[in-house]
Amino acid sequence: MKLETLLKPIKYLDENIILRQYTKLAQKVNIDKGRKKYWIGEGLWASYIALSTRPNMELFGKNFDLGSYFAIAFNDGVYNFRGISGRFNETGSSEENILDPMEQFHKKYNSVVRLPTFLFGAGLVGKFGIDLINSITEKKQIEPTSWYCLIDGIGHLSLASSMYLKDTNPKLLDKVPLWKKALGYVKEKVSSFNPIQQPIPVPAFKMSENQ
């Protein structure tokens, strides 16, 4: 099986589900053009730094290497700063043939790390949710490590949001979602099994003249 085939579901999740929703949000609040997306991205990036790179952050029984956390976020921080400084085009276009070479690099780097960052953050927030439910049902105090999961999870979701908001692609909204295609296919098949019965015309009865 080709690597491209294996990566197809991951690419679909990244672009056609998550990035599509961020594109809808960006267009709704009009942040996908100009420098606004870089300012918002910088705020989200700063939230990640504040929440996820605190000393003594313990997850799953061990302290995480803060250096690796900074390394993951470094590219996006530079990307935001350069965008705020007006180094890139402000048309909102994502066509690579008109992008600044450095902007192309930032986008390609973010396209690789944004999905793992998002899923990691969502997983940590989900773990906190499970721990919270368990603490309520068992009437126990929630563990400090669970709060670390929540804080770090929000931080990673903030960083992923910074990446996705700068990579919005309006062309994704022109595509019909897969679930709609599947639903249309099912409806078509069901209707083929149950064809609409056309009424059969019956000649009108005509009385004879002798009656």
C-alpha positions as CSV (number, residue, x, y, z in Angstrom):
1,M,0.0,0.0,0.0
2,K,1.4,3.4,-1.0
3,L,2.2,6.0,1.7
4,E,-0.1,8.4,0.0
5,T,-3.0,6.0,0.4
6,L,-2.2,5.6,4.1
7,L,-2.0,9.4,4.7
8,K,-5.3,10.1,2.8
9,P,-7.5,9.8,5.9
10,I,-5.2,12.0,7.9
11,K,-5.1,14.6,5.2
12,Y,-8.9,14.5,5.0
13,L,-9.3,15.0,8.8
14,D,-6.8,17.9,8.7
15,E,-8.0,19.8,5.7
16,N,-11.6,18.8,5.0
17,I,-12.8,18.7,8.6
18,I,-10.7,20.8,10.9
19,L,-9.3,23.4,8.5
20,R,-12.7,23.7,6.9
21,Q,-14.3,24.6,10.2
22,Y,-11.6,27.2,10.9
23,T,-12.1,28.6,7.4
24,K,-15.8,29.0,8.1
25,L,-15.0,30.7,11.4
26,A,-12.4,33.0,9.8
27,Q,-14.8,34.1,7.1
28,K,-17.7,34.6,9.5
29,V,-15.7,37.0,11.7
30,N,-13.6,38.4,8.8
31,I,-10.2,37.6,10.1
32,D,-8.8,35.7,7.1
33,K,-7.4,38.8,5.4
34,G,-4.8,41.4,6.2
35,R,-2.8,41.4,9.4
36,K,-5.6,40.6,11.7
37,K,-5.0,36.9,11.5
38,Y,-1.4,37.4,12.5
39,W,-2.3,39.5,15.5
40,I,-4.8,36.9,16.6
41,G,-2.3,34.2,15.9
42,E,0.2,36.0,18.1
43,G,-2.3,36.2,20.9
44,L,-3.0,32.4,20.6
45,W,0.7,31.7,20.4
46,A,1.3,33.7,23.5
47,S,-1.4,31.8,25.3
48,Y,0.4,28.5,24.4
49,I,3.6,29.9,25.8
50,A,1.9,31.0,29.0
51,L,-0.1,27.8,29.6
52,S,2.1,25.0,28.2
53,T,5.7,26.1,29.0
54,R,5.4,26.7,32.7
55,P,8.0,25.0,34.9
56,N,7.2,21.9,36.8
57,M,4.4,21.0,34.4
58,E,3.8,17.3,35.1
59,L,1.9,15.1,32.7
60,F,1.4,11.3,33.0
61,G,3.8,11.1,36.0
62,K,6.7,13.0,34.5
63,N,7.9,16.5,33.6
64,F,7.9,17.3,30.0
65,D,10.9,18.8,28.3
66,L,10.0,22.5,27.9
67,G,12.7,22.9,25.2
68,S,10.7,20.6,22.9
69,Y,7.6,22.7,23.6
70,F,9.4,25.9,22.6
71,A,10.8,24.2,19.5
72,I,7.3,23.2,18.3
73,A,6.0,26.8,18.6
74,F,9.1,28.6,17.4
75,N,8.1,28.6,13.7
76,D,4.6,29.8,14.3
77,G,5.9,32.6,16.6
78,V,8.2,33.8,13.8
79,Y,5.4,33.4,11.3
80,N,3.1,35.7,13.3
81,F,5.8,38.3,13.9
82,R,6.7,38.5,10.2
83,G,3.1,38.8,9.3
84,I,2.5,41.6,11.8
85,S,5.5,43.4,10.4
86,G,4.0,43.3,6.9
87,R,6.4,40.9,5.4
88,F,3.8,38.9,3.6
89,N,0.9,39.6,1.1
90,E,-2.3,40.7,2.8
91,T,-4.7,39.5,0.1
92,G,-5.6,36.4,2.1
93,S,-4.7,34.2,-0.8
94,S,-3.2,30.8,-0.1
95,E,-1.9,30.1,-3.6
96,E,1.7,29.0,-3.3
97,N,2.8,30.6,-6.6
98,I,2.2,34.1,-5.2
99,L,3.4,33.5,-1.7
100,D,6.7,34.8,-0.2
101,P,9.2,32.0,0.0
102,M,9.5,32.3,3.7
103,E,5.7,32.3,4.0
104,Q,5.7,29.0,1.9
105,F,8.1,27.5,4.4
106,H,6.0,28.6,7.4
107,K,2.9,27.2,5.9
108,K,4.5,23.9,5.0
109,Y,6.0,23.5,8.5
110,N,2.7,24.3,10.2
111,S,0.8,22.0,7.9
112,V,2.9,19.1,9.3
113,V,2.6,19.9,13.0
114,R,-0.8,21.5,13.3
115,L,-2.9,18.3,13.3
116,P,-0.7,16.5,15.9
117,T,-0.8,19.6,18.0
118,F,-4.6,19.9,17.8
119,L,-5.1,16.2,18.5
120,F,-2.7,16.3,21.5
121,G,-4.5,19.3,23.0
122,A,-7.9,17.8,22.4
123,G,-6.8,14.5,24.0
124,L,-5.5,16.3,27.1
125,V,-8.8,18.3,27.5
126,G,-10.7,15.1,26.9
127,K,-8.7,13.3,29.7
128,F,-9.5,16.2,32.1
129,G,-13.2,15.8,31.2
130,I,-13.1,12.1,32.0
131,D,-11.2,12.7,35.3
132,L,-13.7,15.4,36.2
133,I,-16.7,13.0,35.6
134,N,-14.9,10.3,37.6
135,S,-14.2,12.7,40.5
136,I,-17.9,13.7,40.6
137,T,-19.3,10.2,40.5
138,E,-16.8,8.8,43.0
139,K,-16.9,11.9,45.1
140,K,-13.2,12.3,45.2
141,Q,-11.0,15.4,44.8
142,I,-9.6,15.8,41.3
143,E,-5.9,15.2,41.0
144,P,-3.5,18.1,40.3
145,T,-2.2,16.3,37.2
146,S,-5.7,16.5,35.7
147,W,-5.6,20.3,36.0
148,Y,-2.2,20.2,34.2
149,C,-3.9,18.2,31.4
150,L,-6.6,20.9,31.1
151,I,-4.1,23.8,31.1
152,D,-1.7,22.2,28.7
153,G,-4.5,21.0,26.5
154,I,-5.9,24.5,26.1
155,G,-2.4,25.7,25.4
156,H,-1.9,23.2,22.5
157,L,-5.3,24.0,21.1
158,S,-4.4,27.7,21.1
159,L,-1.2,27.0,19.2
160,A,-3.0,24.7,16.7
161,S,-5.7,27.4,16.2
162,S,-3.0,30.0,15.5
163,M,-1.7,27.7,12.7
164,Y,-5.1,26.8,11.3
165,L,-6.4,30.4,11.2
166,K,-3.4,31.5,9.1
167,D,-3.9,28.6,6.7
168,T,-7.6,29.1,5.9
169,N,-8.6,28.1,2.4
170,P,-11.9,29.4,1.0
171,K,-11.8,26.8,-1.8
172,L,-12.5,24.1,0.8
173,L,-16.0,25.5,1.3
174,D,-16.7,24.9,-2.4
175,K,-16.3,21.2,-1.9
176,V,-19.3,19.0,-1.0
177,P,-18.6,17.3,2.4
178,L,-18.1,13.6,2.3
179,W,-21.0,13.0,4.6
180,K,-23.3,14.8,2.2
181,K,-22.0,12.7,-0.7
182,A,-22.6,9.6,1.3
183,L,-26.1,10.7,2.3
184,G,-27.0,11.5,-1.3
185,Y,-25.6,8.1,-2.4
186,V,-27.7,6.3,0.2
187,K,-30.8,8.2,-0.7
188,E,-30.3,7.4,-4.4
189,K,-29.9,3.7,-3.6
190,V,-33.0,3.6,-1.4
191,S,-35.1,5.3,-4.0
192,S,-33.9,2.8,-6.7
193,F,-35.1,-0.1,-4.5
194,N,-38.5,1.6,-4.0
195,P,-39.5,3.1,-7.4
196,I,-42.5,5.4,-7.4
197,Q,-45.4,3.5,-8.8
198,Q,-46.8,5.5,-11.8
199,P,-50.6,5.4,-12.0
200,I,-51.9,3.3,-14.8
201,P,-54.5,5.1,-16.9
202,V,-57.9,3.3,-17.1
203,P,-60.2,4.1,-20.0
204,A,-63.4,5.8,-18.9
205,F,-66.6,3.6,-19.1
206,K,-68.9,4.7,-21.9
207,M,-72.5,3.7,-21.8
208,S,-74.0,2.6,-25.1
209,E,-76.7,4.7,-26.8
210,N,-79.3,1.8,-26.6
211,Q,-79.2,1.9,-22.8
